[in-house]
Amino acid sequence: MDDLALHILDIAENSINAGAKNVTINIIEDTKEDLLMIEIIDDGKGIEKEILEAVTNPFVTSRTTRKVGLGLPLLKLAAENCEGGLEIKSEKGKGTQIKVKFKHSHIDRQPLGDVMGTILALLANEHNINVNFFHRKDERTFEFDSKEFKSILENLALEENSLITVANKYLKENYNNFKTN
């Protein structure tokens, strides 16, 4: 994967496939501490203990469609190559938390990429999940809660298919302002 937003999308799609109705994505950039941390939390079915212990092995997967799962192993490798690491916590029936850390300034760290494209792809998902997104870069923050956003749109009597159009405009405008200030 070329950028970290694609890793986030891959993990969030795994969350959806595990029955998650709520996905939280946190990105923390602390340039003083030289840290980039990405955290994805879901309320899906969780990962079985036997699989959790070996989930970063590319030949261990819970999928039945293929025998390999490269998403987490590639993300772990990318983090370790940038003086970071990957942690996974999961509880059966309660969900999963994946936290990945990178040295922010490391020359080999992948760019964040199109984070808003990832959020929009999750909003357009047919499973109608709630996405809570938080990004902090030093002292600045950006937050988006799709449940709150959908509630506002319902109050405005906008149709469901308008959600993506309105969200696209809102997210891109506001997130771009966040990144450039």
Phi, psi and omega per residue, in radians:
M1 nan 2.439 -3.025
D2 -1.395 -0.472 -3.100
D3 -2.528 2.945 -3.054
L4 -1.267 -0.486 3.100
A5 -1.061 -0.602 3.101
L6 -1.216 -0.609 3.041
H7 -1.126 -0.754 3.124
I8 -1.050 -0.791 3.130
L9 -1.066 -0.758 3.135
D10 -1.047 -0.804 -3.133
I11 -1.170 -0.756 3.134
A12 -1.105 -0.655 3.079
E13 -1.145 -0.643 3.040
N14 -1.086 -0.674 3.093
S15 -1.058 -0.805 3.132
I16 -1.078 -0.761 3.116
N17 -1.121 -0.394 3.106
A18 -1.580 0.204 3.050
G19 1.530 0.208 3.141
A20 -1.133 2.429 3.029
K21 -1.848 -0.306 -3.132
N22 -2.329 2.263 3.099
V23 -2.243 2.205 3.091
T24 -1.907 2.290 3.123
I25 -2.153 2.084 3.111
N26 -2.047 2.315 3.039
I27 -2.179 2.176 3.121
I28 -2.107 2.114 3.043
E29 -2.016 2.008 3.129
D30 -2.104 1.682 -3.060
T31 -1.237 -0.461 3.088
K32 -1.165 -0.687 3.120
E33 -1.565 -0.062 -3.117
D34 0.989 0.857 -3.045
L35 -2.247 2.375 2.913
L36 -2.144 2.115 3.138
M37 -2.169 2.317 3.078
I38 -2.127 2.317 -3.123
E39 -2.296 2.314 3.081
I40 -2.181 2.148 -3.094
I41 -2.150 2.344 3.096
D42 -2.320 2.929 3.080
D43 -1.974 0.603 3.128
G44 -1.325 -2.876 -3.038
K45 -1.305 -0.157 -3.133
G46 1.456 3.010 -3.110
I47 -1.946 2.312 3.119
E48 -1.057 2.519 -3.037
K49 -0.944 -0.742 -3.118
E50 -1.102 -0.703 -3.141
I51 -1.312 -0.662 -3.129
L52 -1.001 -0.688 -3.113
E53 -1.164 -0.402 -3.072
A54 -2.162 0.264 -2.992
V55 -1.123 -0.361 3.114
T56 -1.574 0.094 3.010
N57 -1.496 2.179 -3.070
P58 -1.120 -0.258 -3.124
F59 -1.746 0.222 3.065
V60 -2.040 2.121 3.112
T61 -2.670 2.672 3.063
S62 -1.603 -0.052 -3.139
R63 -1.208 2.577 3.064
T64 -1.799 -0.199 -3.088
T65 -1.427 -0.425 3.078
R66 -2.687 2.847 -3.007
K67 -1.665 0.006 3.137
V68 -2.192 2.632 3.052
G69 -2.373 1.902 -3.013
L70 -1.722 -0.229 -3.043
G71 -0.978 -1.056 -3.116
L72 -1.173 -0.723 3.089
P73 -1.047 -0.691 3.118
L74 -1.190 -0.682 3.109
L75 -1.155 -0.739 3.105
K76 -1.055 -0.800 3.132
L77 -1.086 -0.749 3.126
A78 -1.062 -0.727 3.135
A79 -1.178 -0.800 -3.116
E80 -1.130 -0.586 3.093
N81 -1.212 -0.212 -3.140
C82 -2.070 0.600 3.097
E83 1.017 0.626 3.139
G84 -2.225 -2.715 -3.133
G85 -2.974 3.101 -3.092
L86 -2.268 2.344 3.079
E87 -2.164 2.443 3.086
I88 -2.277 2.266 3.027
K89 -2.175 2.394 3.137
S90 -2.647 2.505 3.076
E91 -2.268 2.212 -3.107
K92 -0.938 2.218 3.107
G93 1.429 -0.066 -3.092
K94 -2.114 -0.388 3.093
G95 2.190 -3.030 -3.026
T96 -2.398 2.541 3.053
Q97 -2.207 2.170 3.089
I98 -2.067 2.203 3.140
K99 -2.188 2.229 3.135
V100 -2.230 2.368 -3.109
K101 -2.150 2.519 3.123
F102 -2.325 2.655 2.891
K103 -1.280 2.045 -2.995
H104 -0.977 -0.737 -3.034
S105 -1.555 0.039 -3.072
H106 -1.058 2.332 -3.065
I107 -1.084 -0.477 -3.110
D108 -1.611 -0.008 -3.126
R109 -1.193 2.283 3.092
Q110 -1.150 2.614 3.063
P111 -1.200 2.762 3.082
L112 -1.069 -0.687 3.134
G113 1.421 -2.749 -3.041
D114 -1.489 1.350 -3.117
V115 -1.087 -0.709 -3.136
M116 -1.167 -0.589 3.040
G117 -1.072 -0.671 3.093
T118 -1.140 -0.803 3.132
I119 -1.085 -0.761 3.129
L120 -1.119 -0.682 3.098
A121 -1.083 -0.668 3.115
L122 -1.210 -0.649 3.107
L123 -1.172 -0.569 -3.121
A124 -1.407 -0.109 -3.114
N125 -1.062 2.437 -3.089
E126 -1.166 -0.217 -3.094
H127 -1.474 -0.050 3.055
N128 0.933 0.928 3.137
I129 -1.478 2.835 3.033
N130 -1.670 2.320 3.132
V131 -2.056 2.167 3.054
N132 -1.962 2.059 -3.059
F133 -2.093 2.332 3.112
F134 -2.398 2.285 3.092
H135 -2.331 2.137 3.056
R136 -2.058 2.233 3.026
K137 -2.150 1.881 -3.047
D138 0.940 -1.967 -3.068
E139 -1.642 -0.165 -3.080
R140 -1.657 2.560 3.114
T141 -2.345 2.683 3.030
F142 -2.373 2.304 3.137
E143 -2.299 2.549 3.074
F144 -2.567 2.217 3.104
D145 -2.126 1.930 -3.054
S146 -1.144 -0.523 3.127
K147 -1.115 -0.797 3.096
E148 -1.132 -0.732 -3.139
F149 -1.088 -0.791 3.129
K150 -1.091 -0.661 3.127
S151 -1.089 -0.757 3.109
I152 -1.095 -0.767 -3.133
L153 -1.141 -0.662 3.091
E154 -1.088 -0.712 3.112
N155 -1.125 -0.490 3.091
L156 -1.505 0.013 3.125
A157 1.058 0.631 3.044
L158 -1.480 2.544 3.123
E159 -1.242 2.712 -3.111
E160 -0.985 -0.681 -3.126
N161 -1.235 -0.234 3.056
S162 -1.352 -0.333 -3.101
L163 -0.931 -0.840 -3.085
I164 -1.148 -0.733 3.132
T165 -1.084 -0.851 -3.123
V166 -1.185 -0.761 3.129
A167 -1.075 -0.722 3.139
N168 -1.017 -0.869 -3.135
K169 -1.113 -0.831 -3.117
Y170 -1.084 -0.874 -3.076
L171 -1.126 -0.836 -3.090
K172 -1.118 -0.740 3.122
E173 -1.096 -0.932 -3.047
N174 -1.262 -0.655 3.129
Y175 -1.227 -0.673 3.080
N176 -1.092 -0.688 3.067
N177 -1.094 -0.720 3.111
F178 -1.060 -0.793 -3.078
K179 -1.216 -0.554 -3.033
T180 -1.599 -0.288 -3.137
N181 -1.486 nan nan
